[in-house]
Each structure stands twice: as structure tokens, then as C-alpha cells.
Amino acid sequence: YFLSVESKEGRPIALLANHWLHYVGGVGKGHISADYFGVFSKRIGQLLAPKEEDPPFVGILSNGPSGDINNNDYANYGKKKKHYEPYEKMRLVAEDLAQEVLSVRKTIKHQDWVKLGAVQAEMTLRYRRPDAEGLKRAKGILENPKPDSREYAKQALFARRAIDAAAFPETFEIAPQVFRIGDLCIAALPFEVFTEIGLEIESKSPFADTFTIELANGGNGYLPSPKQHKLGGYETWLTVNRAEKGASPKIVMKLMELFSQLKNE
């Protein structure tokens, strides 16, 4: 998905893309990186506005619902993999995405007027916290350290997190947002959202086109669906997932209310 803005004379002003893929990684040791999101933002500017102008073109890439999707080949996990130099893989992903956006952009028609709207709601969700047995187990792990064990290091990490989670308050607040740009609607949520939830939001939306920006206005951990909670996996673990197990249906329902509000204005 992408939203393109240009002047009446056809000069590219900005482009906001939304891609449903987890970060790629592969940065230099000790580096801080915007990953392929930053590479794409720079590259799409080079392709659409190669001549530097004032004000300059603004390229943006947002996280789509990608809490459970990335480009690692887990079907062949443990087998010999292609070696990538630092930043090489993210450049490949960003280049593929930029070229696809450039190709599709050539086929779209820019509008000289669209209806705009925005609405936000406040929601209260329950924190997930360890029960008495889980807290006891976490404390027991830390009371019996095994300094030379890699497995223990992982157990100790989550034990500390569980103890921290026990001190969480009962509830926390989120502020889901919805923006309307003509027939396009953008939802914004402060989680790493599972892809199936993004697809559900899209399918239930009353707008012709809808996409979701995750990790918007905060980072409250992964947001798996109730079905995924039953299956388990890293993204459902306590402290990695902080919101109550039934959070996603509540959030989707709230977004539908916001969509309807914008649709009827």
C-alpha cells in the first residue's frame, strides 16, 4: 500500500508506503539503524525526485501488520544460509519494494481534492501478569543460577521479565486512531500486529482501501489473535505479549466504530 502526494504541476511532494514485513536486520556491530524502512525512504526519493528541490521530497515507509511475518527461511532453519554483508539484505528488500512502488505509481491517478477526516478513541485493556505459580517459578530460576548455561541465560531473561510484569498495574490505556483520505482509510495501533488481524481489519472496513500502521504512538508488545494464543509461540509469551489474550477482537470492534464514524461524516 502507498499514499502519493504531488503538486498540481506534477512535482512529487511525498510518499507514504506501508509494507507488511518485519524488520530485516543485519546492521553493523554497535550500529543503530532504521533498517529497510530508512533505506526505502531514501531510495524512493532518489527514484521519484532525483533533483534536489526546496522543499525536498519526503519518503516514508511504515510498519504494516507484520508481528508474525519476516523474510527468514525457517523451513530450512539450521541449514547453511547465504551470507549477507552488513546492510546488504535490507538494501535488497528496500530496492525491491521501491521498484514495485515506482511501477505501480505510474498507473495511478492523483486527485485534486479528497475528503479528509480523523478520529481517535481511548481504550482500556488489561495487562497480562504471571499467576502465583508462574511468579514462584521465575523466582526459583533466578535463585539457582547456572552461569555457563546458554539455556539458563534465556530462562533467566524471561524470569526477570515475569517478575517485572508482576508489578504492572491492572490496566493500561491505548488510543487507536483512524485517518481518512478520500476512499482510503488508515488505522494506527501501538502494537506489533499479527497479519491475520490486519487482514481482518481490511476485510471488515467500509472503505474501498484500508491499511494498518503498527507500532504507532507506542509499543505495547505483540498483538496475537486469540487463535494464535491457543497455538502458542514466541509472540504469545508473557512479557513479549503484554495485553490480555482477548485484546485483538476488542480493538477490531473499536476500529469498526471509528471507521463507521468517519464514513458517515
Salt bridges, closest charged atoms under 4 A:
GLU6 OE1 - ARG105 NH2 3.14
GLU6 OE2 - HIS110 ND1 3.63
GLU53 OE1 - ARG11 NE 3.36
GLU85 OE2 - HIS83 NE2 3.37
GLU95 OE1 - ARG43 NE 2.74
GLU133 OE2 - ARG137 NH1 3.96
GLU170 OE1 - ARG126 NH2 2.79
GLU170 OE2 - ARG129 NH2 2.57
GLU192 OE1 - HIS22 NE2 3.36
GLU196 OE1 - LYS227 NZ 3.93
GLU200 OE2 - LYS204 NZ 2.71
GLU244 OE1 - LYS250 NZ 2.68
GLU257 OE1 - LYS254 NZ 3.16
